[in-house]
Amino acid sequence: MMIRVKNNANGAEITISGDIIDDQDGSLVEWWYGSANGFEWPANIKKQLDEIDDNQPLTVYINSDGGSVNAGVAIANMIARHNGPTTAVVDGWACSIATQIFFAADTCKIPSNAYLMIHKPACALRGDANELGKAIDMLNTIQSGLESTYVKAAKEGVTPEQIHDMVENETWLTGEDAAKYFNVNVDEATQTAAKFGESFKLAAKNCRFIPDNIRALLDKQPDKTPEEPPKPDDQAEKEKLNEMKMQVAIALALAEGE
């Protein structure tokens, strides 16, 4: 794993870029590709935080489409628990669950041309009416938790009802817009390159209010079928696969003998 934490005279820096995924998925990505580029998960962030002094200032740079709710909340809580002063900076955008990480910092900064996007949580499910009903209750509970973070970060005079309406209606905010509702510092606009993670490409199909300039960039990008994990081409990787296959075979044999 590549630890991307940077230490300097002013404190430590970490970057949260790409899709936010669960630890199990993160371990699989790391095992197949040997790199964390394009993905973030709680265990990966914790390893980076463990590399720094808990009392020194920490700056978190964010450019994320969002992703897993529980993974994003876990990362947000890690940032909030950091003992030293924390600053979150949006490099391009912080969408969906990435906004929870953004607002977990003591100081929140966003360029005037960067974006925040907040919306209702969603899930994929199949089952009977009872199971679907439970899923609705679960999503409503999750939404209440997410909204509590936004209410806490809101400027004086912004009501919980306003926050609820923004979440209900999928709200996109530039840095300048965000400053009207939240306690954020707006920086000067910078030139940023668009990067769309796979989770955002999928979610974008159901997003109703993506700004026209972002939609235009997204439409220009061809759809890509997820690539097959690379086949091992060196002896060490082949031996690792063979060992795993042997362990699975032994486990199956033992199960059949019970």
Buried (B, 14 or more C-beta within 10 A) or exposed (E): EEEBBBEEEEBBBBBBBBBBBBBEBBBEBBEEBEEBEBBBBBBBBBEBBEBBEEEBBBBBBBBBBBBBBEBBBBBBEBBBEBEBBBBBBBBBBBBBBBBBBBBBBBBBBBBBBBBBBBBBBEEEEEEEEEEEEEBEEEBEEBBEEBBEBBBEBBEEEBEEEBBBEBBEEBBBBBBBBBBEBBBBEBBEEEEBEEBEBBBBBEBBEEBEEBEEEBEEBBEEEEEEEEEEEEEBEEEEEEEEEEEEEEEEEEEEEEEEEE
